[in-house]
Amino acid sequence: MDAIAPGLVPAAVRPGSGARSWRSLRWIGFWFVGTILCQFALGALLAVGWTRERVRRSVLVRWGGADRSSAGSFEAADPTAEASTNPILVPSTDVGGRPASPLRLARRVLHLMGQGASSWSATWLLLAPAQILWAFSWYAGWHVSFAKVYEQSDIGLLTAGAGTFLFLLTAPLVVLAQARHAVTDSWRTAVELPVLWRLLAERPWSSTVLALGYGLATVPLTVLIVAPLFFGQNLEGSVAELRQIAARYWFWVTALGWPLYFGLHLAAGRLYGCALRSAALAGRLPRSLLHPTERRLLDRRSPCRAPSALLRRVALLPSVGLVCVLWFGVVVQNYATAFLNDRGPRQWLNLPLLELPWWRAIPDGLTVSAASESDRSPEVRRREIEGPGSREP
């Protein structure tokens, strides 16, 4: 066969074109599968473990100098990286190219759920004090309003202020703790607050940009959560039809929230990797405080550029103020959402962009009414719809 000049090869049949198309299709599948998983609590837990593996992979690739082969070799030598080299949720082939066995698929799913449970529990441990105080302040405020005991209104204000103060202290650390937990696969590293504080101070402007990302990402999701309060009253149809409308609505809310959740966690992983490397190499973070995985990573080249000491000192104080303001905006949006469209205890005990990416919240009335409607005969339902004045023909 005659050789073909490289310049005459059509773009559609060049090797790189097919790889890019496959990568695009893979990301579309990643978005769709993640959206489906996040419709349910257990599926969202699986998505957390999936995100954790992707964050780990991203950090290792960046520490390897953007060389995927070097990151893969590092993971191969790391006993804690069982399946993080595989970007697919459930592998379709075995190591030898054979179709994966059902047992291996089940182990893969259980592994991801275990990773997700570990990450979620560490995150919730850091945020739980603030969230519990928020919930108490909210229900205390409703008690004061309904019982007209306004002399006790200070209780709700004090608990809300205490919860917000704790949240402003822990939220900037949580995003770094999640990335560190993903890389080291050690639950203890997620709660080592002195190390996390030093990492936060190492990249003050990057931490501010990340907080801005969380604040901006919360805005459209808050609008979508509150929106049913305004247009939901105009919907007509049976209970089953209204439930289908609600299910479709929350599907598209999740379709927006899932990529935001995933992208923010990837950005946090990049911030963590660069901050750890620059702090450790400059001596501001002793190697004795690092996990063995982190110490091995410091021996590899990285494209991260360390900020100058002068810039870091000048930016530290204003960035801390901006970070607090931005995360306070997240708190305000959470209270506004609860006031306009309260979703019960989950409103306070789960922040989807930080914890469990689970936004679906079909009203309990639709669920109960749908169950009771299915138990009644069509004739009884027809009479209820027509009203008491209807007569038999």
TAFEN-V529858 format. One record per pair of residues at least 12 apart in sequence whose ideal C-beta (glycine too) atoms are under 8 Angstrom apart, sorted by sequence separation. I is the first residue (numbers start at 1). GAP is how many residues later the second one is. D is the distance in whole Angstrom. If there is no record, write none. Layout:
I_GAP_D / I_GAP_D
This chain:
140_12_8 / 141_12_8 / 144_12_6 / 177_12_8 / 178_12_7 / 34_13_5 / 37_13_8 / 72_13_6 / 91_13_8 / 177_13_4 / 334_13_7 / 57_14_7 / 60_14_6 / 91_14_8 / 177_14_7 / 276_14_8 / 280_14_8 / 334_14_8 / 60_15_6 / 90_15_5 / 140_15_5 / 141_15_4 / 180_15_8 / 346_15_7 / 34_16_7 / 140_16_4 / 180_16_7 / 91_17_7 / 281_17_7 / 334_17_7 / 57_18_8 / 90_18_5 / 137_18_8 / 138_18_8 / 228_18_8 / 276_18_6 / 280_18_5 / 343_18_5 / 90_19_7 / 137_19_5 / 140_19_7 / 141_19_8 / 177_19_6 / 180_19_8 / 137_20_7 / 173_20_7 / 176_20_5 / 277_20_8 / 137_21_8 / 228_21_7 / 276_21_8 / 277_21_6 / 330_21_8 / 137_22_4 / 138_22_8 / 276_22_8 / 89_23_7 / 136_23_5 / 137_23_4 / 173_23_4 / 176_23_5 / 60_24_8 / 173_24_7 / 176_24_6 / 273_24_8 / 282_24_6 / 56_25_7 / 83_25_6 / 134_25_8 / 277_25_5 / 281_25_7 / 133_26_5 / 134_26_7 / 137_26_6 / 278_26_6 / 57_27_5 / 133_27_7 / 173_27_6 / 277_27_5 / 282_27_8 / 56_28_5 / 57_28_7 / 83_28_6 / 172_28_6 / 225_28_7 / 274_28_8 / 278_28_4 / 82_29_7 / 83_29_8 / 133_29_5 / 134_29_4 / 224_29_5 / 273_29_7 / 277_29_8 / 278_29_7 / 53_30_7 / 57_30_7 / 133_30_3 / 134_30_8 / 274_30_4 / 53_31_4 / 132_31_8 / 273_31_7 / 131_32_7 / 221_32_7 / 224_32_7 / 54_33_7 / 130_33_4 / 133_33_7 / 134_33_8 / 129_34_8 / 130_34_7 / 172_35_6 / 175_35_6 / 221_35_7 / 130_36_4 / 131_36_8 / 220_36_7 / 221_36_6 / 129_37_5 / 130_37_4 / 50_39_6 / 172_39_7 / 175_39_8 / 221_39_7 / 127_40_7 / 130_40_7 / 171_40_8 / 127_43_6 / 217_43_4 / 126_44_5 / 127_44_7 / 126_47_7 / 127_47_6 / 217_47_6 / 126_48_5 / 214_50_6 / 123_51_6 / 126_51_6 / 213_51_6 / 123_54_7 / 210_54_7 / 213_54_6 / 122_55_7 / 123_55_6 / 33_56_6 / 122_56_8 / 210_57_6 / 210_58_6 / 30_59_8 / 53_59_7 / 119_59_6 / 122_59_6 / 26_61_7 / 210_61_6 / 26_62_8 / 49_62_7 / 50_62_6 / 53_62_7 / 119_62_6 / 46_63_7 / 49_63_4 / 52_63_5 / 118_63_7 / 119_63_7 / 49_64_6 / 52_64_7 / 126_64_8 / 207_64_7 / 49_65_7 / 122_65_6 / 126_65_7 / 206_65_5 / 46_66_5 / 49_66_4 / 50_66_7 / 121_66_8 / 125_66_7 / 46_67_5 / 48_67_8 / 49_67_3 / 52_67_5 / 123_67_8 / 45_68_6 / 48_68_4 / 49_68_8 / 122_68_4 / 203_68_6 / 206_68_7 / 47_69_7 / 118_69_6 / 122_69_7 / 206_69_7 / 46_70_6 / 49_70_7 / 42_71_7 / 45_71_4 / 48_71_5 / 119_71_8 / 203_71_6 / 45_72_6 / 48_72_6 / 203_72_4 / 199_73_6 / 202_73_4 / 202_74_8 / 45_75_6 / 200_75_8 / 203_75_8 / 199_76_4 / 202_76_6 / 199_77_6 / 202_77_4 / 199_80_6 / 198_81_6 / 202_82_7 / 202_83_8 / 179_86_7 / 183_86_8 / 198_86_6 / 199_86_7 / 178_87_7 / 182_87_7 / 198_87_5 / 175_89_8 / 179_89_5 / 183_89_7 / 264_89_6 / 175_90_8 / 178_90_6 / 179_90_4 / 183_90_8 / 195_90_7 / 261_91_7 / 176_92_7 / 179_92_7 / 180_92_6 / 261_92_5 / 175_93_4 / 179_93_4 / 260_93_7 / 179_94_8 / 195_94_5 / 176_95_7 / 194_95_7 / 195_95_8 / 257_95_6 / 175_96_8 / 176_96_5 / 180_96_8 / 257_96_7 / 261_96_4 / 192_97_7 / 176_99_7 / 258_99_6 / 257_100_6 / 189_102_5 / 205_102_8 / 257_102_5 / 254_103_8 / 80_104_8 / 81_104_8 / 203_104_7 / 80_105_4 / 186_105_6 / 202_105_8 / 254_105_5 / 253_106_5 / 254_106_6 / 184_107_4 / 186_107_8 / 253_107_8 / 185_108_7 / 204_108_7 / 184_109_5 / 250_109_6 / 251_109_8 / 183_110_6 / 184_110_6 / 202_110_7 / 205_110_5 / 226_110_8 / 250_110_4 / 180_111_8 / 183_111_7 / 201_111_8 / 204_111_5 / 208_111_5 / 211_111_7 / 215_111_5 / 218_111_8 / 222_111_5 / 226_111_6 / 229_111_5 / 250_111_7 / 204_112_5 / 207_112_6 / 211_112_5 / 214_112_7 / 215_112_7 / 218_112_5 / 225_112_5 / 229_112_5 / 250_112_7 / 214_113_7 / 228_113_7 / 247_113_8 / 183_114_8 / 205_114_6 / 208_114_5 / 212_114_6 / 215_114_5 / 219_114_7 / 222_114_7 / 226_114_5 / 201_115_6 / 204_115_4 / 208_115_5 / 211_115_4 / 215_115_6 / 218_115_5 / 222_115_5 / 226_115_5 / 247_115_7 / 204_116_7 / 207_116_6 / 211_116_6 / 214_116_6 / 225_116_6 / 246_116_5 / 246_117_7 / 208_118_7 / 225_118_8 / 243_119_6 / 59_120_7 / 246_120_6 / 55_123_8 / 59_123_7 / 60_123_8 / 243_123_5 / 55_124_6 / 59_124_5 / 242_124_6 / 243_124_7 / 52_126_8 / 56_126_5 / 55_127_4 / 56_127_5 / 239_127_6 / 243_127_5 / 55_128_8 / 52_129_8 / 53_129_8 / 56_129_8 / 52_130_4 / 239_130_4 / 240_130_6 / 221_131_7 / 239_131_5 / 221_132_7 / 240_133_7 / 225_134_7 / 239_134_5 / 218_135_6 / 238_135_7 / 217_136_6 / 225_136_8 / 221_138_7 / 214_139_6 / 214_140_8 / 172_151_5 / 172_155_7 / 168_156_5 / 171_156_5 / 168_159_6 / 171_159_7 / 167_160_7 / 168_160_6 / 168_163_8 / 164_164_7 / 167_164_6 / 164_167_5 / 160_175_8 / 175_179_8 / 174_180_6 / 171_183_7 / 138_197_8 / 134_200_7 / 138_200_6 / 134_201_8 / 54_208_7 / 58_208_5 / 62_208_6 / 51_210_7 / 55_210_5 / 59_210_5 / 63_210_6 / 135_210_6 / 138_210_7 / 39_211_7 / 47_211_7 / 51_211_6 / 55_211_6 / 58_211_5 / 59_211_7 / 62_211_6 / 39_212_7 / 54_212_7 / 58_212_7 / 62_212_8 / 55_213_7 / 56_213_8 / 59_213_7 / 80_213_7 / 135_213_4 / 51_214_5 / 55_214_4 / 59_214_5 / 63_214_7 / 134_214_5 / 135_214_7 / 39_215_6 / 78_215_7 / 35_216_7 / 38_216_5 / 132_216_8 / 131_217_5 / 132_217_8 / 78_218_8 / 131_218_5 / 35_219_5 / 38_219_7 / 35_220_5 / 38_220_5 / 131_220_8 / 128_221_8 / 74_222_8 / 35_223_5 / 74_223_8 / 31_224_7 / 34_224_5 / 127_224_7 / 34_225_8 / 74_226_7 / 31_227_7 / 127_227_7 / 31_228_6 / 34_228_7 / 127_228_7 / 70_230_7 / 123_231_7 / 124_231_6 / 123_232_5 / 63_234_5 / 65_235_7 / 120_235_6 / 64_236_6 / 65_236_5 / 120_236_6 / 60_237_8 / 63_237_5 / 64_237_8 / 65_237_6 / 66_237_6 / 65_238_6 / 63_239_5 / 62_240_7 / 62_241_7 / 62_242_7 / 48_308_7 / 48_309_7 / 47_310_6 / 45_311_7 / 44_312_5 / 44_313_5 / 44_314_4 / 41_315_7 / 41_317_6 / 40_318_8 / 38_319_5 / 38_320_6 / 40_320_7 / 38_321_7 / 39_321_5 / 38_322_8
